[in-house]
């Protein structure tokens, strides 16, 4: 966001005014300490004359941590099978 702001020659205060925000909020967003709502993101993008998607790193949006995904999937399936086995063993005991 900062790159686009500077490219437009805007200060944080000017961007805040154009987007209906506060300068300290813009500073927090640029520092990565706050994330704007979707409506605020759209207002900021409009003030910068860009599409809201331009504020995201498209490469990181497309990358998936496959190891983490595999681990979560295996854990979920293991828990599901364990629950089914526990339920089945209760039924068989009766």
C-alpha positions in Angstrom: 0.0 0.0 0.0 2.8 2.3 0.9 4.4 1.9 -2.6 1.1 2.8 -4.3 0.6 5.7 -1.9 4.0 7.1 -2.6 3.6 6.5 -6.4 0.5 8.7 -6.2 2.4 11.3 -4.2 0.1 11.1 -1.2 1.0 11.5 2.4 -0.6 9.1 5.0 -2.8 12.0 6.0 -4.0 12.7 2.5 -4.7 9.0 1.9 -6.6 8.9 5.1 -8.7 11.9 4.2 -9.4 10.5 0.7 -10.4 7.1 2.1 -12.4 8.4 5.1 -9.9 7.1 7.6 -7.4 8.4 10.1 -3.7 8.9 9.4 -2.6 6.7 12.3 -4.9 3.9 11.0 -3.1 4.2 7.6 0.2 4.0 9.4 -0.8 0.9 11.3 -2.0 -0.8 8.1 1.3 0.0 6.3 3.2 -1.3 9.3 1.2 -4.6 9.2 -0.3 -4.1 12.6 -3.9 -3.6 11.4 -5.8 -5.1 8.5 -8.7 -3.0 7.0 -12.2 -4.3 6.5 -13.2 -5.1 3.0 -15.1 -1.9 2.6 -12.1 0.2 3.9 -9.8 -1.8 1.6 -12.0 -0.8 -1.3 -12.0 2.9 -0.2 -8.2 2.9 0.1 -7.8 1.3 -3.3 -10.1 3.8 -4.9 -8.2 6.6 -3.2 -5.0 5.1 -4.7 -6.6 4.7 -8.2 -6.0 0.9 -8.1 -8.0 -2.3 -7.9 -8.2 -3.6 -4.3 -6.5 -6.9 -5.5 -3.4 -4.9 -6.4 -2.8 -4.4 -2.6 -2.2 -8.2 -2.3 0.9 -10.2 -3.3 -0.7 -12.4 -5.8 2.1 -15.0 -5.7 1.6 -15.5 -2.0 -2.1 -15.8 -2.5 -1.5 -18.6 -4.9 1.0 -20.5 -2.9 -0.2 -23.3 -0.6 1.8 -24.8 2.2 1.2 -28.4 1.1 3.0 -30.0 4.1 0.8 -28.0 6.5 -2.3 -28.9 4.5 -1.3 -32.6 4.5 -0.8 -32.6 8.2 -4.2 -30.9 8.9 -5.9 -33.4 6.5 -4.3 -36.4 8.2 -5.2 -35.1 11.7 -8.8 -34.5 10.7 -9.2 -37.9 9.1 -7.5 -39.6 12.1 -9.9 -37.8 14.5 -12.9 -38.7 12.3 -11.9 -42.4 12.2 -11.2 -42.5 15.9 -14.7 -41.0 16.6 -16.3 -43.6 14.3 -14.4 -46.4 15.9 -15.4 -45.2 19.4 -19.1 -45.0 18.3 -18.9 -48.4 16.7 -17.4 -50.1 19.8 -20.2 -48.6 22.0 -22.8 -50.0 19.6 -21.2 -53.5 19.5 -21.0 -53.7 23.3 -24.8 -53.4 23.6 
